[in-house]
Amino acid sequence: MEYRSLGRCGLQVSVLTMGTMTFGGKGDFAKVGSTDVDEARRQIGMCLDAGINLVDTADVYSEGASEEILGEVLSGRRDDVLLATKVRFPVGPGPNDAGLSRHHVVRGCEASLRRLRTDHIDLYQLHEWDGLTPLEETLEALDLLVRAGKVRYVGVSNFAGWQLMKALGTAERTGLPQFVSEQIYYSLQARDAEYELVPAAVDQGLGVLVWSPLAGGLLSGKYRRDRQAPEGSRQLTDWDEPPVYDRDKLYDTVEVLVSIGESRGGSAAQVALAWLLGRPAVTSVIVGARTSAQLADNLAAADLRLDDDERRRLDEVSAPPLLYPYWHQAKTARDRLSPADLTLLGPHLA
């Protein structure tokens, strides 16, 4: 297992992270998975044996059951892993049971600590933007938690580019905790993050943690053109996360993944994960599975290295169009582009 620095901080994390959104199976999350304690224990054991040292969850997953199961499974093994969780989404019916107010952030952290059976969270992440709460208030709450020893590092998730930069600027101006990472959706199915979020990570020295790297299973190789979706599948039916805007492009991408996987004696999923691990700023890719067999397949991606031709094929079939102002910059600003600019514009300058 390879380990990388999480942004500019000193924390070293495995290139694969264990995701636990399938743990619990309560509420809407039952559509994702319903991993019980015994299966969770098996999967966590597999991950630790493979060298994974970061486990990611959130207070909202299965109404807190994901954190509870994780706390039980890690009892006696807490020091073997880094724990990451999140706060922002509703956890109750009250008007203050959601958001990034000081009230909700502090109370959410304390509730997560109880469910996780631990005295600290290694990476505490803001799960989503809150446009109604001043950033200063949120950052002050995080500062309180860091100074109390309840949180070690802080990060964000699902922020837009301008929101991320505003948060980083506010933290620098006020001397409050700086974010070390962003957790984002990024995959061969949708490379939207390359417009703003990946360049921002390169420019600002943030680590990138990728959620849903297989696009909710769409890149697993099970969804093919002119074939019926797998029995019991949720994608392309009543589940729209992530949304699919161009099915033909998706199926074209899957065909290339399957072709490369077959030539390597592996799976399309392994190729999709390996592609992400070679992208700029990506620190770790979050893998989760309904079964131990799926997890074992994903774990093998840590040892897969794609060659230049394989990467070129995947880049070309999945390439996002250049939006404004990027197509204009590719034409007129190529003489003064930074490494961050080149993460998006580089392939268009030849």
Summary of the structure (lengths in Angstrom):
residues: 350
radius of gyration: 19.9
end to end distance: 34.8
largest distance: 58.6
contacts: 1177
relative contact order: 0.12
helix: 46%
strand: 15%
